[in-house]
């Protein structure tokens, strides 16, 4: 598992979190699962 910094737009604010995941796509899926439809424009900063 690797640590990724995932950025998302939540209700007009840019939020960055450290997430442990296997791949970039997995990190994005974890962020979507955590915040649901309120998370927009999700990307990973490696």
C-alpha positions in Angstrom: 0.0 0.0 0.0 1.2 3.5 -0.8 0.2 6.9 0.6 -1.5 9.3 -1.9 -2.6 12.9 -1.4 -6.1 13.1 -2.9 -7.7 16.5 -3.6 -11.4 17.1 -4.0 -13.8 20.0 -4.3 -16.3 19.8 -1.4 -19.1 22.4 -1.3 -16.8 25.0 -2.9 -13.7 24.3 -0.8 -10.6 22.4 -2.0 -9.8 19.6 0.5 -6.6 17.5 0.5 -6.3 14.2 2.4 -3.6 11.5 2.8 -5.1 8.1 1.8 -3.5 4.7 1.9 -4.3 2.8 -1.3 -3.0 0.3 -3.8 -3.2 2.5 -6.8 -4.3 6.0 -7.9 -7.6 4.7 -9.1 -8.2 3.0 -5.7 -7.4 6.2 -3.9 -10.0 8.1 -6.0 -12.6 5.4 -5.3 -11.9 5.6 -1.5 -12.4 9.4 -1.7 -15.7 9.0 -3.6 -16.9 6.4 -1.1 -16.0 8.7 1.8 -17.8 11.8 0.6 -20.3 10.5 -2.0 -21.9 12.9 -4.4 -20.7 16.0 -2.6 -17.1 15.4 -3.8 -16.3 16.9 -7.2 -13.2 17.3 -9.3 -11.2 14.5 -7.6 -7.6 14.1 -8.5 -4.4 12.6 -7.0 -1.2 14.5 -6.2 1.5 11.9 -6.1 
